[in-house]
Amino acid sequence: MIERRWTTRTPIHLDVEVLCQGAGMLPCKALDIGLGGVFLRTNPAEILPDPNVELFFLLGAGESRIKHKIKAKVVRATTQG
């Protein structure tokens, strides 16, 4: 499959929680990120057809870690993440 990204992705290893309507919070790992999106490793069977989700993650070190929340859209689900 040919990737059609308009921005480059940077490898990352970050714990993320995905809030899906009807499924609650789903734990996953962010494997790469860029201006155009993020690749999350999770069980694709847990992502419901509603593509609108919220992502929760912590950034920072030690006591200065801050929890962030962003709205996102599921554009593809595969067995790889």
C-alpha positions in Angstrom: 0.0 0.0 0.0 1.4 3.4 -0.9 1.4 6.0 1.8 -0.1 9.4 0.8 1.0 11.6 3.7 1.5 15.3 3.1 3.8 15.6 6.2 6.6 13.4 7.6 6.1 11.3 10.7 8.4 11.1 13.7 8.8 7.8 15.6 7.4 8.0 19.2 6.5 5.6 22.0 3.7 7.2 24.0 0.8 5.7 26.0 -2.5 7.1 24.7 -6.1 6.5 25.8 -8.8 6.7 23.1 -12.3 7.6 24.1 -14.8 6.1 21.7 -18.5 6.6 21.8 -20.1 3.4 23.2 -16.7 1.7 23.9 -15.3 3.9 26.7 -11.5 4.4 27.1 -9.3 2.1 25.1 -5.5 1.9 25.9 -3.1 2.1 23.0 0.4 3.1 22.0 1.4 6.0 19.6 4.1 4.7 17.3 4.6 7.8 15.1 3.2 11.3 14.9 3.2 14.2 12.5 1.2 17.3 11.6 -1.2 15.2 9.6 -1.9 12.5 12.2 -0.7 9.8 14.5 -0.4 6.0 14.2 -1.9 4.2 17.2 -1.4 0.5 17.9 -4.6 -0.9 19.3 -7.1 -3.6 18.6 -9.0 -2.4 15.5 -12.0 -4.5 16.5 -12.4 -2.2 19.6 -12.7 1.0 17.4 -16.4 1.5 16.7 -17.6 2.8 13.3 -18.0 6.4 14.7 -14.8 8.0 13.5 -14.8 10.9 16.0 -12.7 10.1 19.1 -10.8 11.9 21.8 -7.1 11.1 22.6 -5.7 11.5 26.1 -2.0 11.5 26.8 0.7 12.8 29.3 3.6 15.0 28.2 6.5 16.3 30.3 8.8 14.8 32.9 8.4 14.0 36.6 6.0 16.3 38.5 5.6 18.6 35.5 3.7 16.0 33.5 0.5 17.4 32.0 -2.5 15.5 30.7 -3.6 16.6 27.2 -6.8 15.9 25.4 -7.4 16.4 21.6 -10.3 15.6 19.3 -9.3 13.2 16.5 -10.9 11.3 13.6 -10.3 7.6 12.8 -9.5 7.4 9.1 -8.2 3.9 8.9 -8.0 0.8 11.1 -5.7 -2.1 10.3 -4.4 -5.2 12.0 -1.1 -3.4 12.5 -2.7 -0.6 14.5 
